[in-house]
Amino acid sequence: MKTIKILIKGKVQGVFYRATALKNAKSLSINGVVKNCLNGDVEIIAEGNIDKIDDFLNWCKKGPPMAKVSEVFTEEIERMNFKEFKIIY
């Protein structure tokens, strides 16, 4: 089990990034949260199987078709025991 905080920079708001992240996370059995940041970034906390987290992170580097991801920063953090993956508005 691994928990990471992911910060995605670029054109990542208004392109269905959060909704697509939710769909991908659920398909990989990853729990956590995704939210828009005031500065235009997207922040995700993802928790799950190490291999699945790696797959999810690879998706985050591309995002949905209309996104233009410029940078992705990750930080391993303490486990938070999420029960599901959800969007924070």
C-alpha positions as CSV (number, residue, x, y, z in Angstrom):
1,M,0.0,0.0,0.0
2,K,1.3,3.4,-1.0
3,T,0.0,7.0,-0.4
4,I,1.2,9.8,-2.6
5,K,0.3,13.5,-3.1
6,I,0.4,14.5,-6.7
7,L,0.5,18.1,-8.0
8,I,-0.3,18.5,-11.7
9,K,0.6,21.7,-13.5
10,G,-0.4,23.0,-16.9
11,K,-3.7,23.4,-18.6
12,V,-5.5,21.0,-16.2
13,Q,-8.6,22.9,-15.2
14,G,-11.7,23.1,-17.4
15,V,-10.7,19.9,-19.3
16,F,-12.4,17.2,-17.2
17,Y,-9.2,16.4,-15.4
18,R,-10.9,15.7,-12.1
19,A,-13.8,13.7,-13.6
20,T,-11.4,11.6,-15.6
21,A,-9.0,11.1,-12.7
22,L,-12.0,9.8,-10.7
23,K,-12.9,7.3,-13.4
24,N,-9.3,6.1,-13.7
25,A,-8.7,5.9,-10.0
26,K,-11.9,3.8,-9.5
27,S,-10.9,1.4,-12.3
28,L,-7.5,0.9,-10.6
29,S,-9.1,0.5,-7.1
30,I,-7.3,3.6,-5.9
31,N,-8.9,5.7,-3.1
32,G,-8.3,9.3,-2.3
33,V,-9.3,12.8,-3.4
34,V,-8.8,15.2,-6.3
35,K,-9.3,19.0,-6.3
36,N,-8.6,22.1,-8.2
37,C,-6.2,24.6,-6.7
38,L,-6.7,28.3,-6.8
39,N,-3.5,28.8,-8.9
40,G,-4.8,26.5,-11.7
41,D,-3.1,23.3,-10.6
42,V,-4.8,20.0,-9.7
43,E,-3.9,18.2,-6.5
44,I,-4.5,14.5,-5.9
45,I,-4.0,12.3,-2.9
46,A,-4.0,8.7,-4.1
47,E,-3.8,5.6,-2.0
48,G,-3.5,2.0,-3.2
49,N,-1.5,-0.9,-4.4
50,I,2.0,0.2,-5.5
51,D,1.7,-1.1,-9.1
52,K,-1.7,0.6,-9.5
53,I,-0.4,3.9,-8.1
54,D,2.4,3.7,-10.7
55,D,-0.2,3.1,-13.5
56,F,-2.3,6.0,-12.1
57,L,0.7,8.3,-12.0
58,N,1.5,7.5,-15.6
59,W,-2.0,8.5,-16.5
60,C,-1.7,11.8,-14.5
61,K,1.3,12.8,-16.6
62,K,-0.9,12.8,-19.7
63,G,-4.4,13.5,-18.3
64,P,-7.6,13.6,-20.4
65,P,-7.4,14.4,-24.1
66,M,-7.9,18.2,-23.7
67,A,-5.3,18.6,-20.9
68,K,-1.8,19.9,-21.5
69,V,0.2,18.7,-18.5
70,S,3.5,20.6,-18.1
71,E,4.8,19.2,-14.8
72,V,3.9,16.6,-12.2
73,F,5.3,16.6,-8.7
74,T,4.9,13.7,-6.3
75,E,5.5,13.2,-2.6
76,E,5.0,10.0,-0.6
77,I,2.9,10.8,2.5
78,E,1.6,9.0,5.5
79,R,-1.4,6.7,4.9
80,M,-4.8,8.3,5.3
81,N,-7.1,5.3,4.9
82,F,-9.5,6.7,2.4
83,K,-12.6,4.5,1.8
84,E,-13.2,5.8,-1.8
85,F,-12.0,8.2,-4.4
86,K,-13.9,11.5,-4.7
87,I,-13.8,15.0,-6.1
88,I,-13.5,17.8,-3.6
89,Y,-15.3,20.9,-4.9
